Amino acid sequence: FVFYLQVENEFKTNTISDTLVTLRRIVKKAINKGVINKDPFFGYELERERARHKNLTKEELDKILSVELSKPAHQISRDIFVLACFTGLAYVDIKNLTPEKIVTMENGSKWIQAQRKKTGTPFNVRLMDIPLTIIERYKDSQASGQLLPVPSKGVVDNVLRYIHRKCELKQGLNFHMGRHTFASLITLSEGVPIETVSRMLGHKNIKTTQIYAEVSHDKILQDMKILSGRIVGKYTWVD
């Protein structure tokens, strides 16, 4: 069956695995009802390939920030995606934001303090200039109790596909890329410790955050330049 999925359907490894997971559930029900008495999956291990988590490059993010959009639904969809890029919030967590979840600290900085819908894990993330501008832009729409007038996920996904075409981005564009962009481009590549990023993302385990920690070639060059400056003159080579 796996061979059939590979050859006839040209399924990838993870698609095959998802198909077999569904089939295994059906088999378990059949065993429980006495339809079959042997588990054909006994001793079989599902294979999965590690998915590459995509994030935007600085050039791609700049295009999205500056693209001209005439329709209000397009503008708000772009804005909440940009908010995700600069806060790491998932779509549902942005949708659940209320004015009460914006906390002002003693130094005047504003933070989002909330819990992730998916895991219930608390998170804290500071609002930088761009997120603050977005929130200010829609302050008159807070009568409903929501911080932002977030469109449905279907509308947002359609707008992101439109932006992808208009900006002529090489890779596809989906909302979850905002969260990965915050982790990789906005924080980790700028030297923010992974422990801090993990807390801001609301991860229960730092291993989850490590999935995002794909270091770019430019970041390696930057770090090695800093290192070279730090160690110059500290060591003497005797020829």
Secondary structure, 3 states (H helix, E strand, C coil): CHHHHHHCCCCCHHHHHHHHHHHHHHHHHHHHCCCCCCCCCCCCCCCCCCCCCCCCCHHHHHHHHHCCCCCHHHHHHHHHHHHHHHHCCCHHHHHCCCHHHEEECCCCCEEEEEECCCCCCEEEEECCHHHHHHHHHCHHHHHHCCCCCCCCHHHHHHHHHHHHHHCCCCCCCCCHHHHHHHHHHHHHHHCCCHHHHHHHHCCCCHHHHHCCCCCCHHHHHHHHHHHHHHHCCCCCCCC
